[in-house]
């Protein structure tokens, strides 16, 4: 590991201690380096705007940062254990290219606010990606809802057959849920979109930093004004980001659970796309729904990462090195979520539904609620109608198709409001 930014003359560094202190930082900072470079470029321009850098110095730093970004993209710059972290690597690169000028980039900031701004930029980009993935999941669900709008299937409560439903209603439920999650992700992005850069180690600096200008340069809506608030936000915003992601994966978990049940031989409502299943190493007859099972488990990874963050955040005001441990769970959860969500639209679009099997599973007793409603409409109180059906059973035939088409309350099987749902999905892309 090269010389530390904080190393004092005459002090020997213990390699084993440093290895423990650095932890996974170099690996994790590979996810953050591009954002750190962009923020460093904006910081250099901000220093020039207050006269702390000449135009020539600012241009030289920005050009070198551009070169670093390109070297990183092309794989010509490697972030490895030569460096303590990504911040050290950037300054080392600039110093190697520009000599003492490279050291000027750190004026007016600390590694504390460097990592804060890089993490917020990473979270913004991740939430944007997840929002787009959720919109695609919702769109795929809407396509299938339209294709199977009135195809009957049993509706369940308590895993017991309840009333006739439709494949359209089932798919529309996921279209709306994914849309709700996309909205929550967008709200979370807006909530974190304040810039902490220039708050330094948590107490400000004795320079008239152009913080508002720099914040706008990096695409933030405004500032985290108080430096101590900026430090206190470390982990807090990561947790809220993962909370929104957790909600999105809850939709995925429910979808996966349903498909796990519906694809069993006992139900036989659904056949999985062949590329989403695997065989058994010992049983030649098996076709296992591994993809949906791992999709179902993905939310647990995010939940575990949220718990990690919660345990770290029992701290007083100010920066503490414990906060370094907030990076790992954030990045691990985001990678798990984006990997899972990337596969969901394909799964939805390629599912094969066995409508004959679903229709055959709708038994006459499942029309009891329809009959009670009919009696209530004809003049009985609903409670009396309920009791009559419970005591006397059915006295008229109702088929599944007419049952689901007659259920016309807004959002129900006979009135899925798919155009309104599509408008909500499209509105997510306008934010």
CORTA-V752036 format. One record per backbone hydrogen bond with DSSP energy under -1.0 kcal/mol. CO is the residue of the C=O (numbers start at 0). NH is the residue of the N-H. Records with the same first field share a line. If there is no record, write none. Layout:
CO: NH ; NH
//
This chain:
3: 6
7: 10
13: 17
14: 18
15: 19
16: 20
17: 21
18: 22
21: 24
23: 27
24: 28
27: 30
28: 32
31: 35
32: 36
33: 37
34: 38
35: 39
36: 40
37: 41
38: 42
39: 43
40: 44
41: 45
42: 46
43: 47
44: 48
46: 51
47: 50
53: 57
54: 58
55: 59
56: 60
57: 61
58: 62
59: 63
60: 64
61: 65
62: 66
63: 67
64: 68
65: 69
66: 70
67: 71
68: 72
69: 73
70: 75 ; 76
77: 79
79: 82
81: 1
84: 88
85: 89
86: 90
87: 91
88: 92
89: 93
90: 94
91: 95
92: 96
93: 97
94: 98
97: 100
98: 101
99: 102
100: 103
103: 106
105: 108
109: 113
110: 114
111: 115
112: 116
113: 117
114: 118
115: 119
116: 120
117: 121
118: 122
119: 123
120: 124
121: 125
122: 126
123: 127
124: 128
125: 129
126: 130
127: 131
128: 132
129: 133
130: 134
131: 135
132: 136
133: 137
134: 138
135: 139
136: 140
137: 141
138: 142
139: 143
140: 144
141: 145
142: 146
143: 147
145: 148
147: 150 ; 167
150: 166
152: 164
154: 161
156: 159
159: 156
162: 154
164: 152
165: 169
166: 170
167: 171
168: 172
169: 173
170: 174
171: 175
172: 176
173: 177
174: 178
175: 179
176: 180
177: 181
178: 182
179: 183
180: 184
181: 185
182: 186
183: 187
184: 188
185: 189
186: 190
187: 191
191: 193
192: 220
194: 223
195: 198
198: 201 ; 203
204: 206
206: 208
208: 210
209: 213
210: 214
211: 215
212: 216
213: 217
214: 219
215: 218
221: 194
225: 229
226: 230
227: 231
228: 232
230: 233
232: 236
234: 238
235: 239
236: 240
237: 241
238: 242
239: 243
240: 244
241: 245
242: 246
243: 247
244: 248
245: 249
246: 250
247: 251
248: 252
249: 253
250: 254
251: 255
252: 256
253: 257
254: 258
255: 259
256: 260
257: 261
258: 262
260: 263
261: 268 ; 269
263: 267
268: 353
270: 351
272: 275
273: 276
275: 290
277: 287
282: 285
287: 277 ; 289
288: 292
289: 293
290: 294
291: 295
292: 296
293: 297
297: 301
298: 302
299: 303
300: 304
301: 305
302: 306
303: 307
304: 308
305: 309
306: 310
307: 311
308: 312
312: 314
319: 322
320: 323
321: 324
322: 325
323: 326
325: 329
326: 330
327: 331
328: 332
329: 333
330: 334
331: 335
332: 336
333: 337
334: 338
335: 339
336: 340
337: 341
339: 342
342: 346
343: 347
344: 348
345: 349
351: 270
353: 357
354: 358
355: 359
358: 361
362: 365
363: 366
364: 367
366: 370
367: 371
368: 372
369: 373
370: 374
371: 375
372: 376
373: 377
374: 379
375: 378
380: 384
381: 385
382: 386
383: 387
384: 388
385: 389
386: 390
387: 391
388: 392
398: 402
399: 403
400: 404
401: 405
405: 407
406: 413
408: 411
411: 414
414: 410
416: 420
417: 421
418: 422
419: 423
420: 424
421: 425
422: 426
423: 427
425: 428
426: 429
//
